[in-house]
Amino acid sequence: MSIRILPPILRLTTLACAVFLQSALMQAADRPNVVLLMGDDHGWDETGYNGHPYIKTPVLDEMARTGLRLDRFYSASPICSPTRASVMTGRHPNRSGTFTPGWSLRPEEISVAQILRRGGYATGHFGKWHLGPVKAESPTNPGAMGFDQWVSHDNFFELDPYFSRNGGPPAQIKGESSEIVIAEAVRFIDLAKQQGKPFFVVVWFGSPHEPYQALPPDLALYDNLPADFGNRQVRLTSNETGRNVMRLQRDVLRERFAEITAMDRAIGQLRDHLKNAGLRQNTLVTYCGDNGTPQEGVATMPFRAQKGSIYEGGIRVPAVLEWPARVSRPRVSDVNTVTSDLLPTLSELAGQPLPQRPLDGISLVALLNGRMTERPTPIYFWNGRPRPEGDGTRKPYIDPELQKGTTPLVKLAGDKATRDFLNYHHPDIQEQDYSGPRAVLGNQYKLVMDGERGSTVELFDIRKDPAEKNNIIKSQPAVAAKMQKQLRDWQLSVLQSLTGADYK
């Protein structure tokens, strides 16, 4: 038997190929699986680990105790559809015309799911979408935005919800809604594992958005709320009529808290499955809310205002992250972070380039590694206002027929149980387009403009005054002036994106 000796150049080439292949395999092994979990209208204070006196969230509490607790995490918007757009795109939602609930994305946006799928991930969406209809023909359904599979709803949902599976006709699934979407996610994870692919799974719960529905065992946990707790009347949707009704807040909170506990339990079912499947170690799991507590749920909020406001009560939300392979010991971070940061962070972890267009989020990989102690750039907030109806420039961005939703929900819109979506062309920039409540958040100060009707420009030392009680603008005029200029310059960038300039 003879042994063939390779020429030196061929030996070097072969060695280089082997090293490259080994490096590529190691890089693929280092890429985490990813699960993004988001509650609907879940406020900052409504977890046990943030000190709520009654709500039981043992799973989120354990994640906060053993993983990375993000104490200064923000939703990019104080309302739901815009925040979800920021998760998908890494951009402020006004850039894509997703101004408010029920306003869709634009088809030209580049999503985190598209980026990770390009990197070899299996991608799945389960639960609330709210960025356009989930039906097959919608140009902004989860499939069009990069998800291989989806079991999704146009909006929010309660017990025994209706979902569209991969764009098909809505079908009812009996059961507790948080457990249903987690069960669908688990099936998808198992399939990805069989295929040998890393997975990117987004689970957007319908809880705890009103109207509230919960199972008897969960309700029983809150049968004995104190008589003086929630002793006022609040407005919300009736489960019987789908229209507004006034009820005692304590009874409403009993149902709301029960939904939160059920959602928490479902998250535990996911974590248990990842552990049993041998996937827990290299799976990055995050949970956050999409905006602050709504008016009927406000009872223990330590911050100013509520859902819909750019004060802390509207945008500061609970957030925890665990990834045992990388975050191996418990940590608490007080670095300002925001939902827009998810796309650049996951792109870096997956080894994929960022979209070549303005982004508002930053990568948090340095934070995961324990090297980021403060945010290098501000976070901007803006409840931008679309131009009024009747304006000659307001033309539909997407065929209105394609924007009609199909999945029913309890809450009626007029006499409709489904929801339609809007998005408009924005061909130019006018002075009126800069209006609306807006803010810029730095590491110490937060500047707020038009935060409340008739309010002046406000400046807060947000570290010393998280409740935003003391306007210090008179003592810090130079700080305020600098932040106002930063905000105006940023708004111009957003408005340029809104015209469609980024898509050319």
SEFITOR-623009 format. One record per residue: residue in three letters; x, y, z of N, C-alpha, C in turn. Coordinates in steps of 0.001 Angstrom, whole numbers, plus 500000, padded with zeros to 6 digits. Each point is the difference from the previous one (the first is absolute). Layout:
% SEFITOR-623009
ALAXYZXYZXYZ/...
***
This chain:
% SEFITOR-623009
MET500848498819500000499152501181500000500884501232500000/SER499787500887499041500814501209499904499268501180500628/ILE500776500917500547499447501206500593500305501166499088/ARG498944500717499642500165501131499078500325501252500802/ILE501115500660499648500396501233500663499509501170499170/LEU499168500873500609499468501151499275501076501074499849/PRO499989500699498866500917501134499843499746501025501099/PRO501036500791500375499857500973501101498823500951499802/ILE499841500549498773498928500971499783498629499358500198/LEU499866498708499564498724499307500151499733499667501463/ARG501135499640500726499819499723501416499520501243500736/LEU500565501164499665499585501250500637498556500342499671/THR499617499793498715498629500291499587499016499101500729/THR500352498702500086499122499053500698499859500368501466/LEU501148500379500635499970500397501393499139501245500195/ALA500134500957499084499219501237500106498510499714499885/CYS499649499091499066498586499638499843499468499333501261/ALA500828499129500599499564499310501214499796500990501146/VAL500941500939500125499880501006501054498762500865499786/PHE499768500377498722498821500815499688498721499248500332/LEU499959498708499616498807499196500267499773499850501503/GLN501089499727500740499872499861501446499516501307500627/SER500531501147499506499576501298500520498533500255499715/ALA499568499629498788498596500204499640499085499149500862/LEU500425498754500256499186499120500835499935500515501436/MET501125500503500508500005500542501356499101501226500086/GLN500052500857498957499163501189500000498530499614499999/ALA499635498987499202498614499554499953499574499458501350/ALA500905499266500677499669499435501307499833501093501048/ASP500723501113499841499915501086500970498731500830499838/ARG499399499965498829498791500795499790498890499494500913/PRO499373500892500742498938499516500888498693499785499252/ASN499185499078500501498592500034499675499426501234500689/VAL498897500523499463499442501240500533498496499867500161/VAL499500500395501160498552500082500238499703501387500559/LEU499191500759499271499560501319500464498560499889500481/LEU499776500296501261498672499963500606499573501427500337/MET498725500319499731499518501349500309498567499938500505/GLY499764500650501127498649500145500523499315501203499391/ASP498682500013500052499190501051499385499416500886501104/ASP500508501223500111499564500952501034500474499600501395/HIS501153499370500106500518499563501294500938501068500558/GLY499574500686501057500759501126500527501190499602500854/TRP500909500952500201501269499768500700499800499421501384/ASP499023500498500718499841499611501406499272498677500179/GLU499475499398498932499109498854500148500743498659499959/THR501055499923500789500715498743500209500384499915501466/GLY500152498777500467500455499843501371501370500586500218/TYR500923499801499027501378500448500211500130501509500026/ASN499039500717499432500009501463500102499185500499501185/GLY499604499076500877499426500405501268498498500104500063/HIS499283499425499015498546500099500076499488499258501238/PRO499066500580500737499576499377501256499104498776499838/TYR499423499771498809499023498915499872500263499050498829/ILE500514500489498891500115499169498799501018498883500214/LYS499640498819499559500862498823500115500600499704498623/THR501327500214499884500738499727498756501258499212500346/PRO499877498770500474501189499267500459501018499728498901/VAL499547499806498763500943499696498918500803501238499626/LEU499328501119499773500731501230499698500905500388501168/ASP499548499752501211500835500297501167501280499164499986/GLU499872498729499630501190499139499932500935500453498886/MET499436500382498843500832500505498911500754501251500431/ALA499323500876500737500656501216500492501066499684501028/ARG499779498950500778500931499637501070501234499280499483/THR499867499262498890501106499161499523500620500480498697/GLY499315500905499290500496500468498714500422501463500052/LEU499697500715498916500323501422499890498711500801500135/ARG499909500766501049498820500841500242500290501389499452/LEU499174500453499084500186501296499358499055500998500670/ASP500517500737500948499150500864500816499607501297499313/ARG500723500387498958499658501220499261499765499647498529/PHE499029499127499795499638499577498647498733500746499583/TYR499985500443498731498908500827499496499377499385498753/SER498713500187499864499345499741498722500222501226499126/ALA500228499783498717500283501127499110498808500937499877/SER498830499515500367498778500804499937499145499663501215/PRO499131500908500417499088499684501094498734499295499549/ILE499979499533498760498857499284499444500494498849499132/CYS499112499027499742500441498656499628500551499830498585/SER499242500305498945500517499749498646501354500660499764/PRO500169501279500371501307500622499780501146499281500702/THR499790499583501245501073499277500697500357498723499251/ARG499005499277499514500265498750499271500776500275498713/ALA499696501125499357500775500382498814501461500229500358/SER500251500587501170501387500252500407500752498698500241/VAL499332498987500537500639498696500195500379499400498654/MET499077500057499062500235499377498695501096500704499209/THR500068501332500090500857500762499083501235500614500636/GLY500043500104501339501101500716500630499927501495499792/ARG498838500470499533499819501415499647498819500580500779/HIS500017501325500153498829500621500591498807499776499068/PRO498824499669500548498864499639499153499524501097499060/ASN500235501268500337499585501069499090500726499922498667/ARG501168499388499969500736499889498731499215499192498974/SER499216499035500464499236499159499074498517500346500001/GLY499638501134500604498606500420499999499121499215500944/THR500587499287500966499222499246500982499775500906501207/PHE499079500952499834499850501069500977499307499573501288/THR499041499098499867499135499726501150499370498622499808/PRO499290499453500985499408498672499820499142499907498748/GLY500190498910499268499248499789498777500636500612498768/TRP501194500543500131500737500494498834501072498960499681/SER500030499566498756500868498890499603501440500442499778/LEU500849499010499873501337500211499444499893500312498509/ARG501130500306499405500093500086498535500766498783499488/PRO499613499479498839500626498770499501501504500107499781/GLU500509501221499784501431500164499720500869499947501245/GLU499396499978501178500803499922501215500740498655500061/ILE501186500026500581500819498793500170499858499558501451/SER499528498777500200499698499539501357501121499147500568/VAL499993499884501322500966499140500678499798498551499589/ALA498757499602499704499753498625499553500636499742498642/GLN499936500973499096500650499844498695501502499883500154/ILE500561500790500897501448499970500217500437498645500550/LEU499282499492501010500402498734500605499706498820499070/ARG498941500067499235499743498923499040501119499932498961/ARG500464501165499581501145500032499074501228499352500634/GLY500089500057501325501129499390500702499781498537500346/GLY498937499395499476499801498571500194499040499620501107/TYR499341500982500611499057499722501074498644499560499457/ALA499350499093500716498578499749499813499251501077500774/THR498984500613499388499355501163500591498505499761500150/GLY499456500300501188498582499797500240499407501098500857/HIS498754500386499678499278501005500782498708499398500527/PHE499700500307501285498828499415500640499332501049500890/GLY498711500258499730499238500918500826499639501281499286/LYS500044501097500740499599501310499473501020500493498973/TRP499518500472498860500864500581498975499834501513499993/HIS498830500492499571499619501413500113500876500937499180/LEU500618499458498946500801500818499085499457499914498579/GLY498744499615499892499335499742498732499228498709500128/PRO499105499706499079499251498746500078500924498793499899/VAL499589498894500615500807498784499956499576499072498859/LYS498996500379499234499530499162498893501070499877498928/ALA499865498975499164501052499652499039500296501119499018/GLU498983500733499555500219501004498955500547501320500529/SER500090500168501313500525501247500559501497500123499715/PRO500448501165499505501436500173499730500827500254501250/THR499336500095501161500749500176501246499637498926501020/ASN499533498843499538499724498916500952501320499431500528/PRO499974499167501022501259499484500545500862499283498960/GLY499364499276499069500781499323498968500723500982499096/ALA499309501070499610500622501012499152501143500699500718/MET499945500033501322501036500667500779501053499030500521/GLY500040498772499475501141499141500264499760498772500852/PHE498751499715500381499736498834500839499592498800499153/ASP500665498877500261499705498765499266498603499495500322/GLN499627500084501253498682499550500439499426501020500970/TRP498669500085500002499364500869500976498607499495500343/VAL499672500142501272498649499753500504499651501279500741/SER499294500896499330499990501394500433498621500625499895/HIS499844501094500716498762500780500033500323501419499564/ASP499044500624499307500208501385499586500216500923501196/ASN499336499687501129500015500896501146500113499174501280/PHE499292500370501053500093499265501256498890498957500089/PHE500037499148501037499103498850500074499860499565501447/GLU498940499221500269499702499571501362500002498469500060/LEU499202499421500883499847498549500053499380499492498698/ASP500322498762499618499435499361498797500145500894498762/PRO501209500433499697500192501006498946499927499410498592/TYR499855500913499035500085499657498579501372500417499477/PHE500639499100499253501296500292499390499982499598498531/SER500838500664499237500286499589498622501316499223500014/ARG499976498815499413501206499186499904500601500194498615/ASN501152500645499966500720500240498742499132500689498959/GLY499151500928500462499201500808499086498665499413499632/GLY499678498828500523498738499362499671498824500634500717/PRO498780499502499741498803500552500651500094499854501509/PRO499464500946500758500056499911501458499296498747500514/ALA500598499375501005499415498820500625500150500149501505/GLN498982499570500722500019500127501453500797498864500636/ILE500782500353501003500733499018500799499528500168501434/LYS499475498956500587499467500072501348501129499969501033/GLY499862500846501024500961499950501084500433501368500474/GLU500937500016500947500571501239500531500985500540498977/SER499842501257499619500675500503498801501521499992500108/SER500541500332501174501459500004500135500558498588499863/GLU499310499026500555500453498612499888499889499505498559/ILE498989500488499271499834499588498599501190500464499159/VAL500368501281500113501081500496499147501341499389500397/ILE500185499716501292501236499337500411500042498573499454/ALA498874499298500016499971498636499449500342500006498514/GLU499508500985499256500341500110498576501483500294499821/ALA500540500862500837501426500315499920500858498777500297/VAL499584499206500981500744498788500361500019499020498838/ARG498880499836499325499976499099498831500977500478498928/PHE500041501301499793500917500553499003501451499788500418/ILE500291500202501280501362499791500497500440498555499799/ASP499112499066500275500338498592499810500292499684498537/LEU499243500602499100500232499795498568501351500565499586/ALA500327501196500482501300500598499676501139499137500514/LYS499824499445501204501025499127500554500188498764499126/GLN498905499402499538500085498831499121500743500327498708/GLN499816501227499514500638500428498757501432500466500214/GLY500438500052501252501363500428500298500232501485499808/LYS498932500809500138500117501439499789499896500747501324/PRO500730501107500134499688500901501113498635500619499755/PHE499311500413501047498651500534499812499882501409500562/PHE499148500763499331499609501338500439498488499979500141/VAL499526500105501220498582499884500309499530501279500681/VAL498933500564499472499365501175500606498633499573500517/VAL499770500204501298498704499732500623499495501317500577/TRP498942500526499392499383501225500496498640499631500575/PHE499917500031501326498794499582500702498858500994499775/GLY498768499525500180498854500892500016499718500541501386/SER500672499480501000499816500418501393501078501001500390/PRO499681500897500961498713500118500688499089501094499456/HIS499901500157498706499146501031499396498530499737500335/GLU499253501081500246498570499844500243499263499692498681/PRO498813499389500040499222499574501167500628498768500634/TYR499850499864501301500720498983500741499172498724500127/GLN500663498878499720499400498677500174501070499093500595/ALA499628499222501004500987499137500647499334498735500497/LEU500821498979500218499499498717500485499687500081501501/PRO499024499220500474499621500054501419501158499822500973/PRO500930499050499796501100499877500974500874501252500085/ASP500183500691498883500795501232500021499229501129500668/LEU498705500077499735499175501015500655499992499801501517/ALA499968498734500422499911499706501431501192500533500782/LEU501141500162499335501188500525500671499794501430500486/TYR499031500689499412499800501420500290498606500279500548/ASP499420499004500626498662500176500568499977500951501183/ASN501139500161500661500009500747501257500819501285499930/LEU499924500696498863500638501316499926499362500925501031/PRO500785500866500649499441500861501045498831500852499509/ALA499072500269500884498796500754499640500322501415499544/ASP501108500570500504500347501369499613500934500057498793/PHE500294498849499399500884499959498830499143500038498735/GLY500259500970499131499215500112498772498546500358500267/ASN499780500851500981498630500351500385499525501218499197/ARG499891499821498694499497501057499118499421499363498748/GLN499263500756499237499410499518498759500955500273498836/VAL500138499025499112500845500167498810499230499546498762/ARG500429500504498865499358499676498726500839498958499259/LEU499352498986499470500663498990499180498948499283499158/THR500420498972499261499108499295499096499237498894500719/SER498721499898499712499185498905500531500221498738499175/ASN500239498876500675500120498721499298498676499563499396/GLU498895500498500533498688499599499517499582500774498745/THR500267501306499971499518500829498889501103500464499062/GLY501266499933500434501099500510499200500095501513500001/ARG499195500652500849499987501462500054500398500480501394/ASN500179501307500148500479500561501264498996499795501122/VAL500533499799501200499194499846501198500804500552501170/MET499326500450501046500668500450501227499912498876501032/ARG501166499735500657500041498944501010500890500425501153/LEU499837499315501143500872500231501140501405499517499660/GLN500991500871500222501360499646499598500510498757500719/ARG499660499806501260500500498834500718499599498704499289/ASP498766499928499488499567498810499258500767499865498692/VAL500265501132499360500768499996498752501434499538500257/LEU500596500505501066501381499634500311500118498517500340/ARG499001499443500637500009498556500273500157499223498703/GLU499271500393498975500086499324498706501320500304499298/ARG500434501248500068501265500392499361501172499254500627/PHE500054499959501312501087499316500678499991498506499663/ALA498806499416499884499901498583499653500558499743498607/GLU499759500909499050500573499856498650501521500061500051/ILE500537500904500801501459500117500105500601498725500574/THR499362499445501010500486498759500595499940498843499008/ALA498936499935499194499899498950498983501093500155498945/MET500282501227499599501081500253499049501338499579500589/ASP500214500335501253501229499617500694500151498476500013/ARG498925499295500273500038498532500024500360499445498616/ALA499445500590498956500300499543498645501479500201499665/ILE500574501105500452501439500221499800500789498899500690/GLY499543499595501177500649498889500701499928498701499215/GLN498889499763499318499871498799499171501021500012498868/LEU500226501156499422501023500120498955501385499722500564/ARG500326500600501131501325499814500581500234498538500378/ASP498966499357500543500132498583500343500254499155498756/HIS499319500326498914500197499226498774501415500186499457/LEU500485501234500015501365500237499530501004499201500817/LYS499780499927501313500896499239500858499935498509499686/ASN498788499480499878499830498565499747500516499592498629/ALA499968500929499053500474499721498645501496500250499848/GLY500668500401501071501433500271499933500334501281499271/LEU499062500942499955500184501227499235500174501240500871/ARG499817499854501277499954501170500880501319500767500024/GLN501112499290500000501301500624500198500306501043498934/ASN499718499673498740500359500919498919498775500637499357/THR498968500241500801498825500727499508499866501300500769/LEU499990501101499261499794501320500558498492500241500064/VAL499487500181501203498573500248500208499838501380500622/THR499193500830499392499699501308500584498505500134500200/TYR499636500786501002498607500386500188499954501502500251/CYS499007500674499405499758501412500303498534500320499737/GLY499559501156500494498690500528499653500099500866498761/ASP498842500301499397500010500826498787499682501462500279/ASN499510500314501187499755501378500429499566499967501460/GLY499743501169500556499621500076501402498592499516500277/THR499637500044501281498703499523500456498869500881499469/PRO498904499402499508498863500804499545499234500585501182/GLN499120500963499704499346500768501065499227499134500978/GLU499329498941499513499195499199500918500850499123500916/GLY501288499837499665500878499153500794500898500753500951/VAL500036501339499908500930500781500822499548499970501454/ALA500841499420500855499695499924501425501241500157500867/THR501148499558499512501227500042500808501166500628499237/MET499747500622498866501070500545499166500779501103500728/PRO501331499851500141500788501028500686500419501143499081/PHE499726499877498701500440501002499040498839500890499566/ARG500334501045499281499009500962499523499276499457498768/ALA498672500153499998499153499706498848499847498501499753/GLN499600499619498787499580498633499701500129499754498500/LYS499478498863499536499997499668498578499552501203499168/GLY500730500242498905499669501119499129500824501244500250/SER500753500033501104500772501182500368501492499734499862/ILE500760501042499660501457499859499913500692500265501331/TYR499220500259501067500592499967501332500284498542500366/GLU500748499792501085500505498668500316498893498948500136/GLY498852500385500510498916499032500169499480499430498705/GLY500271500663498892499530499516498707501016499189499228/ILE501302500142500335501035499398499159501009499130500742/ARG500031500058501316500945499150500739499290498691500341/VAL500590498890499600499303498712500070500891498937500638/PRO499392498926500520500812498919500555500785499295498909/ALA501216499589500313500821499284499023501026499130500707/VAL500085498756499573501000499060500507500565499220498824/LEU501224499522500166500674499241498945500783498874500645/GLU499921498825499399500868498914500451500596499274498805/TRP501245499633500189500775499260498999501146499369500786/PRO499780498839500584500981499421500926501404499873499430/ALA500117499753498693501333499849499412500791501297500028/ARG499334501131499972500691501293499976499791500795501289/VAL498789500000500517499714500698501257499971498939501088/SER501170499664500516500151498837500880499779500313501471/ARG499883501282500333499747500363501394498956501122500024/PRO499264500132501078498957501031500075500588501403499910/ARG499306500855499256500431501390499897498783500906499918/VAL500161501214500472498974501040499872500638501170499283/SER499362500459498924500542501104499211499100501224500126/ASP500625501166500207499239501249499985500357500836498766/VAL500539499348498957500264500664498721498674500196499271/ASN499814501169499411498795500244499205500005499100498760/THR498946499223499847499859499111498850498569500102499493/VAL499781499558498742498707500233499357499728498885499000/THR498739499804499664499615498927499088500694500094498644/SER500355501190499564500699500156498716501385499368500012/ASP500532499710501181501334499415500111500027498515499631/LEU498843499362499934499987498557499798500553499613498632/LEU499606500700498951500487499632498655501516500115499885/PRO500613501140500338501465500041499868500727499010500900/THR499438499723501166500630499030500901499977498603499392/LEU498828499577499532499878498654499438500746499871498681/SER500059501058499224500774499963498754501470499738500290/GLU500529500663501014501410499784500347500220498580500508/LEU499101499515500845500168498651500537499918498951498909/ALA499201500262498966499861499055498896501062500190498924/GLY500843501019500157501045500250499008499480500540498688/GLN498892500744500057499377500536498796500142501515499943/PRO500226500554498806500150501455499875498683500722500259/LEU500110501243500445498820500824500241499464500577498699/PRO498713500304499937499449500680498821500690501341499780/GLN500187500357498750500652501259499657498962501118499941/ARG499505500370501158499024501079500143500040500458501454/PRO499451501158500312500076500475501388499335499035500977/LEU500718499679501068499467499202501102500003500857501259/ASP499085499711500902499934500740501255500459499161501184/GLY500042498689499839500519499132501042501498499811499874/ILE500604499493501072501423499685500007500177498549500456/SER501130499412499680500292498649500462500295500018501500/LEU499424499028500683500227499850501438500933498840500320/VAL500763499533499018500912498889500242501022500370501084/ALA500481501231499987500939500430501049499338499963501375/LEU498704500299500064499275499905501268499902498553500454/LEU499717499097499064499941498581500341501342499516500531/ASN501074500550499455501346499598500410500483500724501257/GLY499161500896500538500360500714501218500909501183499794/ARG500095500498498752500932501089499705499312501346499771/MET498676500055499951499291501260499781499450500486501334/THR500456501160500419499549500564501271499053501173499821/GLU499982500595498826498996501008499676499792500029498501/ARG498862500522499583499650499990498577500796501083499263/PRO500574499666498844500809500993499289499189501036499235/THR498720499731499743499152500922499244498660500151500707/PRO499307501137499797498689500171500636498948499083499383/ILE498872499877500701498806499352499463498973501098499753/TYR499364499945498832499003501002499634498608499373499968/PHE499021500767500459498607499581499994499181501084499292/TRP498967499542499283499203500986499257498666499384499610/ASN498932500526500579498660499629499545499645500893498814/GLY500555499670498845499777500810498811498552499958499562/ARG499561501066499380498604500102499580499903499919498479/PRO499235499055499479499784499978498556499234501239499562/ARG500175500388498771499263501156499501498494499710500007/PRO499187501025500171498562499776500142499359499487498714/GLU498882499317500171499239499558498834499571501225499211/GLY499951499839498683499688501133499141501225500710499485/ASP501162499730500601501249500554499493500281499373498639/GLY500334500814499033500167499501498636501142499020499830/THR500938499976500975501150499100499879499737498633500600/ARG498870499842500696499759498772500758499392498935499086/LYS500872499186499399499573498940499087500448498650500556/PRO499142498982499909500345498694500584501310499438499463/TYR500822499526500901501270499385499611499788498582499480/ILE498966499332500510499666498620499631498539499956499611/ASP499656499219499014498615499825499569499113499731501217/PRO498970500823500249499147499808501181499404498599500112/GLU499759499324498889499472498634500070500998499057500657/LEU501276500244499746501042499162500595500206500316501478/GLN499472501136500453500161500426501386498829499568500884/LYS499044499269499451498851499568500790500337498747500799/GLY499758500060501312500283498874500866498911498944499960/THR500322498826500532499066498864499952499783499334501350/THR500932500133500930499892499247501253499140500769501008/PRO498900499422500492499093500719500897500532500097501424/LEU499521501011500718500303500176501401498754500488500721/VAL500018499973501320498819500346500791499647501473499845/LYS501005500871500070499763501439499973499569500435498606/LEU498852500640499909499483500436498710500580501357499614/ALA500152500210498694500348501303499441498789500437499183/GLY499166500846500584498687500238499400499184498738500174/ASP499660499369498892499294498719500063500871498855499493/LYS501286500262499827500898498992499441500791499294501095/ALA500144498688499850500820499221500935501413499793499463/THR500296500518498820501341499903499414500598501397499903/ARG501277500067499627500690501284499907500651500164498636/ASP499895501215499464500685500356498765501198500894500333/PHE500879500179499007501253500724500237500153501170499027/LEU500872500926500391500267501193499216501504500179499822/ASN500381500649498928501338500561499821499898500931498798/TYR500666501139500058499856500993498942501354500450499465/HIS500002500377498727501165500670499427500188501347500698/HIS501239500416500058500341501259500660501051500681499112/PRO499568500679498938500946500390498940500944501143500327/ASP499678500795501031500856501143500305500038500219501508/ILE500726501038500410500134500329501418499498501426500208/GLN499058500138500933499449501304500348500209500246501492/GLU499923501269500406500243500339501393499033499279500933/GLN498763499830499567499013499329500847500400498553500321/ASP500843499419499162500376498600500197500886499786501225/TYR500578501070500542500861499875501173499209499951501314/SER498677500128499932499201500123501211499796498655500681/GLY499381500040501174499715498795500769500899499889501217/PRO499550499295501040500841499782501182501297499306499617/ARG501121500490500533501300499456499627500975500199501151/ALA501034499189499996500959500055501107501337499457499533/VAL501042500419500699501327499429499802500527499607501380/LEU500467498755500105500466499435501269501501499784499937/GLY500729500725500842501424499783500133500294499175501241/ASN501267499878500325500373499176501149499627500638501333/GLN499862501336500022499603500680501234498714500785499841/TYR499837500656498846498873500907499831499006499470498955/LYS498769500420500189498947499715499022499274501307499683/LEU499960500345498715499296501185499534498668499576499409/VAL498919500657500394498661499681499518499383501251499392/MET499450499859498791499292501092499343498572499563499694/ASP499051500876500349498570499712499775499574498700500673/GLY500581499719501172499644498770500698498554499982500440/GLU499488501149500389498594500156500347499467501219499273/ARG498701500025499801499386501118499299500312501308500732/GLY500547500952499262500313501297500578501263500042500827/SER500745498874500051501206499988500823501135500726499309/THR500915500523500788501205500615499467501046498920499766/VAL501160500402499506501113499062499881500456499636501403/GLU500209498713500223500360499524501338501336499264499946/LEU500775500153501052501270499300500137500029499350501380/PHE500323498707500018500042499262501252501366499337500173/ASP500492499985501223501134499155500340499404498628500291/ILE499969499148498984499222498770500076500585498997500978/ARG501267500135500320500609499098500987499561500378501423/LYS499948501286500273499592500450501330498492500119500129/ASP499321500183498877498569500310500008499263499116498989/PRO499964498670500219499352499118499032498494500232499875/ALA499386500645501011498569500297499927499716501275499205/GLU501057500677499536499872501200499161499102501053500654/LYS500344500340501235499222500992500745500596501398499913/ASN501322500083499796500687501290500105500595500420498663/ASN499411501000499389500502500554498743501159500926500323/ILE501219499620499587501205500765500365500528500818498828/ILE499152500274499020500486500663498786500578501390500293/LYS499485500706501006500512501336500293501417499954500553/SER500340498922500666501353499903500568500997499351499050/GLN499507499395498917500873499320499040499643500399498559/PRO500009501301499688499569500421498655500912499495498883/ALA501290499890500262500924499542498951499758498535499677/VAL499759499193501018499693498578499777498731499874499170/ALA498981500770500372498722499935499280500159500425498548/ALA500747501064499767500185500488498627500713498956499139/LYS501027499376500557500720498963499254499094498829499659/MET499191499578500969499122498857499765498885500343499018/GLN499504501238500030498997500413499025500549499945498585/LYS501244500419499828500605499930498667500188498554499560/GLN500463499147500918500137498577499668498660499417499544/LEU498958500363500719498674499475499686499533500473498638/ARG500173501282499716499566500545498710500782499369498850/ASP501303499833500152500810499378498945499549498559499761/TRP499720499286501083499531498622499872498641499949499310/GLN499101500899500350498690500026499354500119500194498488/LEU500926500845499571500207500197498567500402498690499339/SER500893499248500636500401498700499452498804499067499881/VAL499151499983501034498822499132499975499056500407498878/LEU499772501285499849499087500472498958500550499703498600/GLN501306500068499849500579499627498706499746498530499707/SER500116499143501018499665498593499811498524499834499650/LEU499153500773500636498557499900499778499622500308498556/THR500762500838499328499715500301498601500312498816499071/GLY500656498980500522500388498846499188501422500071499489/ALA500766500991500466501362500176499493500884498785500259/ASP499741499266501066500850498861500341499811498824499051/TYR498921499994499252499686498865499140500555500162498590/LYS500640501125499722500451500280498633501408499456499779/
***
